[in-house]
């Protein structure tokens, strides 16, 4: 299990672009579940899952947690992210990981890639699931009409109930995150 | 000493040059990724500037190595076809070496890739732009699963005179959501009747078949293609006031999209141009058990009139995993015409051969469709796999052969034979 680090990133809220740099630290109460989804404003695979990601956000929020959408491509600005959130009806907090600090921390490889975090009794965050959001895409170019397996949804539900998760990692498929040079 | 010097010289000559964006990579992108990955194209993102490509270079290499991009599913084993898309191994390797070298931009003038010029059509049809069809953010089951993520639209051409159509160009306001469009020319107003059933909604929720004519009989476009262009010397005869019926297959993009369509028809028929007809090879019904991953359906057609086959439009659902069509002459010589070893219904555009293939009277056209009704088929719409019993009067799996009779005066005989075959198959399978 990996532990979350405190990371300095740019961030904005979904409805009003603050446009300022702030320090953002992931924190949670014991038993709380947070979700991080690595994404990109123009990755068609991540975008196709936007409604599902928003549904997960609502369910996590209702349980007291948060979902953070992390845009990974360096060319993105707050304005791009705000327009993307508006277009796709996303209401979660959006992070632009310009320097790939979050990408490197979680060894994220593609978008979309999800990380589900459960805070234990003393508030220590632990990754209980990482990988595929669902099985809408078998691989890039191989898309089902609709997803039939909902891995993140299931992991969140299990985390909230503090139940064990059978598979903690599913190799994600999507748009490759270009390595920083 | 001389040997050492020569070895050094040769070693220096064999040292591959480091590729740069300006000298090497932009040309590869230009020839393989345009026009989709530019403004108004179907590509999800632009690949025009250095930053666009450098920011996705590894993804580009993966998709091209895996054959996902450029979109092209036709096997090389059939007849040579026009407008084949495919990036070479050498080109992919060049992009990889460019990545390994740190993606140098190179010296020279700033390079950005630009689009093409303006071509004026002879006739145009479009849906009402004031009432676009709303593509939902996610796929939604409709009144039966067979028409999921499909909508058929009527595009009146209002041509006062008959036309000899040689090509058809498609445009849409939602190019990233539209994956495939199957066209039929309707001169009987049948599609208008279907469209009128729900006057408040643009289009209608049915396949684009018109009578016995399957959707796509007059061309089909897929990812990477927006034009159906008949080979030189052939045309479609189109009567006055034709409607172009556009069975539109869309892929929800995650956000609501407003869909309007238009088609441009072009007349560029030369003197002596031959009218094209459609011979339909098909399986009307399939019955497949759950988990059967190797079900094969075949059909044989004995061609009664010599024809030149200029192209083929394939059609089958996602439960189909592969298909091929071949011709066998009276001496038993078999020629594979078209083959898909990895069929994806969203990539089944019309293909035209670089040279017409002549089928003589009495030759046999054999079609075979492979179905994988198991969970190992990543596109199987029936998940978990379930018993399938599908039937359609225009066929659940087809090859539409675009042909011209060798003897022009036999055109009506060919038409009548094709129609009788379609009726016969409908009676035979209940």
Interface residues (C-beta under 8 A of the other chain):
Chain A: X42 X43 X44 X47 X48 X49 X50 X51 X52 X73 X74 X75 X87 X88 X89 X138 X139 X140 X141 X142 X143 X144 X145 X146 X148 X175 X176 X178 X179 X181
Chain B: X44 X45 X51 X54 X55 X56 X57 X58 X59 X62 X63 X66 X68 X69 X102 X103 X137 X138 X139 X141 X148 X149 X176 X251 X252 X253 X254 X255 X318 X344 X378 X379 X381 X383 X384
